[in-house]
Amino acid sequence: MLGYYAGVVVLILISVFTLTELWYMEKKVQFGGVISDFFDTTLEIRRFEKNFFLYQQNDDYQENMSYVSKALGILDQNIDEYKRLSIASQMDSIRERLKKYKLLMTQFAVDSKNNSDKRLDLEEEEIRILGKEIVTIAEDVSKTERKRLQALLIKTQRTLVFLIVFLSFAGIVIGQLLSRMVVKPLQSLEEQMKLIEKGKLRTVLINSKDREIVSLTDAFNKMLNELEFRQKHLIQREKLASLGTLLSGVAHELNNPLSNISSSCEILTEELEDTDVEFKKELLSQIVTQTDRARDIVRSLLEFSRHREFKKEILPLKKLFEETNLFLKGDIPAGIEITMDIPDDIYIFADKQRIQQAFLNLLKNAMESIADEGKVSVMAQKHFVKEKEAEKEKGCDYAKYRDICTGECPVGRDTIDIEIKDTGAGIPPDILPKIFDPFFTTKDVEKDSESRLDIKKGSGLGLYVVEEIIEENDGCIGVYSEVGKGTSFLIRLPMKKA
């Protein structure tokens, strides 16, 4: 705003200066015209003076007097103008000479009628000398004014050239200042937003004292904090939505250890009086084992459902999938088989609660895509940086997976590659690019019997949340699908040694 107002003030000052110079120049041109007219009048005075001396015609005398009066009139009408100039003394001198000239000419006209030749010669000589002086002074004044007008034009041109150079320089300086104050901070903001988009930055930091830039930065950071807060709530909400499925699996899994505990207790009660101590110890040991098993199941469920801060740790992948599969056990249809091919020495570095939620969502989606009978397989293998370098030369081994081979993922790190495949219906090519979009779902709509409203079976947040969780754990996810042949998801996560 300061720069804008400064520019407006400069433009107004330049406009006022230019208008003033033009007005002054106009006055000078007009006065120059008056001076030229006065000089021409003096020449006419001399012309009719000579004619009168030669021919003694009264008409020439009258014309001469007329032009003398005109010259005096020009001086009287413009007295205020030339009084302010350096030629004021010359103009006063001309005025006095014109008055004297007029008296001499009048006297000469009277004497010429009396035929006094000697006197007439003297008067004529004096008139000629006086007339010549008047013309000479008028000519000098005219030349002086022309030079002054020319000097004024040159001065105005130089001033305008100076103003153009000054404004050009000022424009460059102001442009540089604006670049430092506005353009560079905005470019920095753009670059930082790209880093935030890639997950390499969490807040915007711009080194600027400009109030608007600081306000914009604060607004962006507030927006990012709000988005992060809402994202966490979104993940938690999606996780709680999965608890219904988990509870049926947990209930089914808890039934076995509880049944064993109950049976062991009944036998122990019946054999309480028996003296076989070893048999009793065996029953008690079974009770302890089954109790620990039930405790671990409940603990896993509580860990999954409880909200806690994001914390990455080294996790054995096989055990993590076994625990996740435990949650789904009661919800797996009879015609669907889940197989796992995960070596015992594979570990990942991730937040257990969140990564487990991602695996759970992918497994649930895989089962739901199978209509009657089918298979869901989970495979994992180590992927080293040197193999990634070879991929660049020979071509990506996972080129069929969308979004995996478009860049190094994660950059310069050994990874664990996890493939989750199903033999379901597959995803059409036109839908495949949209599956990670928020609120996008292909699940059917069913009628609620009580409210008679259409209700979607899926929220459309499952795969969106999965992608967010994978990226949050420094990994990436790709998908490959063929209609009628099933879908495969490839996940790359940082590798960690136990």
C-alpha positions in Angstrom: 0.0 0.0 0.0 2.9 2.4 0.8 4.5 1.7 -2.6 1.1 2.2 -4.3 0.4 5.5 -2.6 4.0 6.6 -3.2 3.6 5.8 -6.9 0.3 7.8 -7.0 2.0 10.8 -5.3 4.9 10.7 -7.8 2.5 10.6 -10.8 0.5 13.5 -9.4 3.7 15.6 -8.8 5.0 14.8 -12.3 1.6 15.7 -13.8 1.5 19.0 -11.9 5.1 19.8 -12.9 4.4 19.0 -16.6 1.2 21.0 -16.6 3.0 23.9 -14.9 5.8 23.8 -17.5 3.4 23.6 -20.4 1.3 26.5 -19.0 4.5 28.6 -18.5 5.7 27.7 -22.0 2.3 28.7 -23.4 2.6 32.1 -21.7 6.1 32.4 -23.1 4.9 31.5 -26.6 2.0 34.0 -26.4 4.4 36.7 -25.1 6.8 35.8 -27.9 4.0 36.4 -30.3 3.4 39.8 -28.8 7.1 40.7 -29.1 7.1 39.6 -32.7 4.0 41.6 -33.4 5.6 44.6 -31.7 8.8 44.2 -33.8 6.7 43.9 -37.0 4.9 47.1 -35.9 8.1 49.0 -35.5 9.2 47.9 -39.0 5.9 49.3 -40.4 6.5 52.5 -38.5 9.9 52.9 -40.3 8.4 51.9 -43.7 5.7 54.6 -43.6 8.2 57.0 -42.1 10.4 56.7 -45.2 7.4 57.0 -47.5 6.4 60.2 -45.8 9.9 61.7 -46.0 10.0 60.8 -49.7 6.5 61.7 -50.9 5.2 64.0 -48.2 1.8 62.2 -48.4 -0.6 62.8 -45.5 -1.8 59.1 -45.8 1.7 57.9 -45.0 1.9 60.2 -42.0 -1.5 58.9 -40.8 -0.4 55.2 -41.2 2.9 56.0 -39.4 1.0 57.6 -36.4 -1.4 54.6 -36.5 1.4 52.1 -36.1 3.1 54.3 -33.4 -0.2 54.2 -31.5 -0.5 50.4 -32.0 3.1 49.9 -30.7 2.3 52.0 -27.6 -0.9 50.1 -27.2 0.9 46.7 -27.3 3.3 48.0 -24.6 0.4 49.2 -22.4 -1.6 46.0 -22.8 1.4 43.8 -21.8 3.0 46.0 -19.2 2.5 43.4 -16.5 4.1 40.7 -18.5 7.4 42.4 -19.4 7.7 44.2 -16.0 8.5 40.7 -14.6 11.2 40.0 -17.2 14.8 41.2 -17.6 13.8 43.1 -20.7 11.6 45.5 -18.7 14.2 48.3 -18.9 14.5 47.9 -22.7 10.7 48.0 -23.0 10.6 51.2 -20.9 13.3 52.7 -23.1 11.3 51.8 -26.2 8.2 53.4 -24.7 10.0 56.6 -24.0 11.5 56.6 -27.5 8.1 56.0 -29.1 6.6 58.9 -27.3 9.5 61.1 -28.3 9.3 59.7 -31.9 5.6 60.5 -32.0 6.2 64.1 -30.9 9.0 64.5 -33.5 6.9 63.2 -36.3 4.0 65.4 -35.3 6.4 68.4 -35.3 7.9 67.4 -38.6 4.5 67.2 -40.2 3.6 70.7 -39.0 7.0 72.1 -40.1 6.8 70.5 -43.5 3.8 72.6 -44.2 5.8 75.8 -43.5 8.6 74.7 -45.9 11.5 75.3 -43.5 14.0 73.1 -45.3 16.9 73.5 -42.8 14.8 72.7 -39.8 13.2 69.8 -41.6 16.5 68.2 -42.4 17.5 68.3 -38.7 14.2 66.9 -37.6 14.3 64.2 -40.3 17.8 63.1 -39.2 16.7 63.0 -35.5 13.6 61.0 -36.4 15.6 58.5 -38.5 18.1 58.0 -35.7 15.3 57.5 -33.1 13.4 55.2 -35.4 16.5 53.1 -36.0 17.1 52.8 -32.2 13.4 51.7 -31.7 13.8 49.0 -34.3 17.2 47.9 -33.0 15.9 47.6 -29.5 12.7 45.8 -30.6 14.8 43.4 -32.6 17.1 42.7 -29.7 14.1 42.1 -27.4 12.6 39.7 -30.0 15.9 37.8 -30.3 16.2 37.6 -26.5 12.7 36.2 -26.1 13.3 33.6 -28.8 16.5 32.5 -27.1 14.7 32.4 -23.7 11.9 30.3 -25.2 14.5 28.0 -26.9 16.4 27.7 -23.5 13.1 26.9 -21.8 12.3 24.1 -24.3 15.8 22.6 -23.8 15.4 22.8 -20.0 12.0 21.1 -20.2 13.3 18.3 -22.5 16.2 17.7 -20.1 13.9 17.7 -17.1 11.6 15.2 -18.8 14.6 13.0 -19.8 15.8 13.1 -16.2 12.3 12.2 -14.9 12.1 9.3 -17.3 15.6 8.0 -16.2 14.7 8.6 -12.6 11.3 6.8 -12.9 12.9 3.9 -14.7 15.5 3.5 -12.0 12.9 4.0 -9.3 10.7 1.3 -11.0 13.7 -1.1 -11.0 14.4 -0.4 -7.3 10.7 -0.7 -6.4 10.5 -3.9 -8.5 13.4 -5.4 -6.6 11.9 -4.4 -3.3 8.5 -5.9 -4.2 10.4 -9.0 -5.4 12.1 -9.4 -2.0 9.0 -8.4 0.0 6.3 -10.3 -2.0 7.5 -12.5 -4.9 10.3 -14.4 -3.1 8.2 -15.1 0.0 5.4 -16.4 -2.3 7.9 -18.6 -4.2 9.2 -19.9 -0.9 5.6 -20.6 0.2 5.0 -22.5 -3.1 8.1 -24.6 -2.7 7.3 -25.4 1.0 3.7 -26.4 0.0 5.2 -28.8 -2.5 7.4 -30.3 0.3 4.3 -30.5 2.6 2.4 -32.3 -0.2 5.2 -34.9 -0.3 5.2 -35.2 3.5 8.7 -33.8 3.9 7.5 -30.7 5.8 4.8 -30.1 8.4 4.8 -26.3 8.8 5.4 -23.3 6.7 8.2 -20.9 7.7 8.9 -17.8 5.7 11.4 -15.1 6.6 9.5 -11.9 6.1 8.5 -8.9 8.2 5.7 -7.9 5.8 2.4 -8.0 7.7 0.4 -9.6 4.9 3.0 -12.3 4.3 3.2 -13.1 8.0 -0.6 -13.2 8.1 -0.7 -15.5 5.1 1.9 -17.8 6.7 0.0 -18.0 9.9 -3.2 -18.8 8.0 -1.5 -21.6 6.1 0.0 -23.1 9.3 -3.4 -22.9 11.0 -4.9 -24.6 8.0 -2.2 -27.3 8.1 -2.7 -27.9 11.8 -6.5 -28.1 11.3 -6.0 -30.6 8.4 -3.7 -32.7 10.5 -6.1 -32.6 13.4 -9.0 -33.6 11.2 -7.0 -36.3 9.5 -6.2 -37.9 12.9 -9.9 -37.8 13.7 -10.7 -39.3 10.3 -8.3 -42.2 10.9 -9.7 -42.8 14.4 -13.3 -42.7 13.1 -12.5 -45.2 10.3 -10.8 -47.4 12.9 -13.8 -47.3 15.2 -16.0 -48.2 12.2 -14.0 -51.4 11.9 -14.5 -52.4 15.5 -17.8 -54.1 14.7 -16.0 -56.5 12.4 -13.2 -57.0 14.9 -15.5 -57.8 17.8 -17.1 -60.7 16.0 -13.6 -62.1 15.2 -12.4 -61.5 18.8 -15.5 -63.1 20.2 -15.0 -66.2 18.1 -11.3 -66.4 19.0 -12.0 -65.8 22.7 -14.5 -68.6 22.8 -11.7 -71.3 22.4 -9.5 -70.3 25.4 -12.5 -69.6 27.6 -14.0 -73.0 26.7 -10.6 -74.6 27.6 -10.4 -72.7 30.9 -14.0 -73.7 31.7 -13.3 -77.4 30.9 -10.1 -77.4 32.9 -11.8 -75.9 35.9 -14.6 -78.4 35.8 -12.2 -81.3 35.7 -10.1 -79.8 38.4 -13.2 -79.3 40.6 -14.2 -83.0 40.0 -10.7 -84.2 40.7 -10.1 -81.9 43.7 -9.8 -84.8 46.1 -7.6 -86.8 43.8 -4.0 -87.1 45.0 -2.5 -86.9 41.5 -0.6 -83.6 41.9 1.0 -83.7 38.5 -2.3 -83.9 36.8 -3.6 -81.0 38.8 -0.5 -78.9 37.8 -1.1 -79.8 34.2 -4.7 -78.5 34.4 -3.6 -75.3 36.2 -0.9 -74.8 33.6 -3.5 -75.1 30.8 -5.7 -72.6 32.6 -2.8 -70.1 32.9 -1.9 -70.6 29.2 -5.4 -70.1 28.0 -5.8 -67.1 30.3 -2.7 -65.5 28.8 -4.0 -66.3 25.3 -7.3 -64.6 26.1 -5.5 -61.7 27.7 -3.3 -61.2 24.6 -6.4 -61.2 22.4 -8.1 -58.5 24.5 -4.9 -56.5 24.8 -4.6 -56.5 21.0 -8.2 -55.3 20.7 -7.6 -52.6 23.2 -4.4 -51.4 21.6 -6.1 -51.2 18.3 -9.2 -49.3 19.5 -7.4 -47.0 22.0 -6.3 -43.6 20.8 -2.7 -42.8 21.3 0.1 -40.6 19.9 1.9 -41.6 16.8 4.9 -43.6 17.7 7.0 -45.7 15.3 8.7 -48.9 16.5 10.3 -52.0 15.1 7.6 -54.6 14.4 7.8 -58.2 13.3 5.7 -58.3 10.2 4.6 -61.9 10.4 3.3 -61.5 14.0 1.6 -58.3 13.0 -0.4 -60.0 10.2 -1.2 -62.9 12.4 -2.7 -60.6 15.0 -4.6 -58.7 12.3 -5.9 -61.9 10.9 -7.0 -62.8 14.4 -9.4 -59.8 14.4 -10.9 -61.0 11.1 -11.2 -64.7 11.9 -14.9 -64.6 12.9 -15.8 -62.6 9.8 -14.0 -64.7 7.1 -16.6 -66.4 4.9 -16.4 -70.2 4.5 -15.4 -70.0 0.9 -12.5 -67.6 1.3 -9.0 -68.7 2.2 -6.3 -66.3 3.6 -2.7 -67.4 3.1 0.5 -65.8 4.3 4.0 -66.1 3.0 6.0 -63.9 5.3 9.6 -64.8 6.5 10.2 -64.6 10.2 13.2 -62.3 9.8 11.2 -59.4 8.2 10.7 -56.3 10.4 9.2 -52.9 9.6 9.6 -49.6 11.3 6.1 -48.1 11.7 3.3 -47.1 14.2 1.7 -50.4 15.1 -1.8 -49.2 15.6 -2.0 -47.2 12.4 -0.2 -49.7 10.1 -2.4 -52.5 11.5 -5.5 -50.5 10.6 -4.2 -50.1 7.0 -3.6 -53.9 6.7 -7.0 -54.6 8.2 -8.7 -52.3 5.7 -6.9 -53.9 2.8 -7.8 -57.4 3.9 -11.4 -56.5 4.5 -11.6 -54.9 1.0 -10.0 -58.0 -0.5 -12.5 -60.3 1.1 -15.5 -58.1 0.2 -14.4 -58.2 -3.5 -14.7 -62.0 -3.6 -18.3 -63.0 -4.3 -18.4 -66.7 -3.3 -15.1 -68.6 -3.2 -11.6 -67.2 -3.6 -8.3 -66.6 -2.1 -6.5 -63.7 -0.4 -2.7 -64.0 -0.2 -0.2 -61.9 1.7 3.5 -62.1 0.6 6.5 -60.1 1.8 10.1 -59.8 0.8 13.1 -57.6 1.3 14.0 -55.0 -1.3 17.5 -53.4 -1.2 18.7 -50.1 -2.5 21.1 -51.8 -5.0 18.1 -53.6 -6.5 16.3 -50.3 -6.9 19.4 -49.0 -8.8 19.2 -52.0 -11.0 15.5 -51.2 -11.6 16.4 -47.9 -13.1 18.6 -49.6 -15.7 16.5 -52.7 -16.5 13.0 -51.4 -15.7 10.9 -51.5 -12.6 9.9 -55.0 -11.4 6.6 -53.5 -10.3 5.9 -51.5 -13.4 2.3 -52.8 -13.4 1.6 -51.2 -10.1 0.2 -47.7 -10.4 2.2 -45.0 -8.5 5.1 -47.2 -7.4 7.6 -46.8 -10.2 6.9 -43.1 -10.8 9.6 -42.3 -8.2 11.9 -43.8 -5.7 9.9 -44.9 -2.7 11.2 -44.4 -0.1 14.2 -42.5 -1.5 17.6 -44.2 -1.0 16.4 -46.8 1.6 16.0 -50.5 1.9 12.3 -51.5 2.0 10.0 -54.3 2.8 7.7 -55.0 -0.1 4.3 -56.4 0.9 1.8 -57.7 -1.7 -1.8 -58.3 -0.8 -3.6 -60.1 -3.7 -7.2 -61.3 -4.1 -9.0 -63.3 -6.7 -12.0 -61.0 -6.7 -13.9 -59.1 -9.3 -11.2 -56.5 -10.0 -11.4 -52.8 -10.5 -12.4 -51.2 -13.9 -9.6 -49.1 -15.5 -11.7 -45.9 -15.4 -12.2 -46.2 -11.7 -8.7 -47.3 -10.7 -7.1 -43.8 -10.6 -9.9 -42.7 -8.2 -9.7 -45.4 -5.6 -7.5 -43.4 -3.2 -9.7 -40.3 -3.4 -11.5 -39.3 -0.2 -15.2 -40.5 -0.1 -14.9 -42.5 -3.3 -16.6 -45.8 -3.0 -17.9 -48.5 -5.4 -19.9 -50.3 -2.7 -23.6 -50.8 -3.1 -26.4 -48.7 -1.7 -29.0 -50.4 0.5 -32.4 -49.3 1.9 -32.7 -48.7 5.6 -35.9 -50.5 6.6 -36.9 -48.0 9.3 -35.9 -44.6 7.9 -36.4 -45.7 4.2 -33.2 -43.8 3.3 -30.5 -44.9 0.9 -27.4 -45.8 3.0 -24.0 -46.6 1.5 -22.4 -49.7 2.8 -18.9 -48.0 2.7 -17.9 -44.6 3.7 -15.4 -44.2 0.9 -12.6 -43.4 3.3 -11.0 -46.9 3.6 -8.3 -46.7 0.8 -7.9 -42.9 1.4 -7.0 -43.6 5.0 -4.8 -46.5 4.0 -2.7 -44.3 1.7 -2.5 -41.6 4.4 -1.3 -44.1 6.9 1.3 -45.7 4.6 2.7 -42.2 3.6 2.6 -41.2 7.3 4.9 -44.2 8.0 7.4 -43.1 5.2 6.1 -45.7 2.7 4.1 -45.8 -0.5 1.3 -47.9 -2.0 0.5 -49.0 -5.5 -2.3 -50.9 -7.1 -2.8 -53.3 -10.0 -6.1 -54.8 -11.1 -7.7 -56.6 -14.0 -11.5 -57.0 -14.2 -12.4 -60.6 -13.4 -8.9 -61.5 -12.3 -8.5 -59.8 -9.0 -6.6 -56.9 -7.5 -3.1 -56.6 -6.0 -1.8 -53.9 -3.6 1.9 -53.4 -3.2 3.1 -51.6 -0.1 6.7 -50.4 0.5 7.8 -49.7 4.0 11.2 -48.9 5.5 13.1 -51.9 6.6 14.4 -52.3 10.1 16.6 -55.0 11.7 15.4 -56.6 14.9 
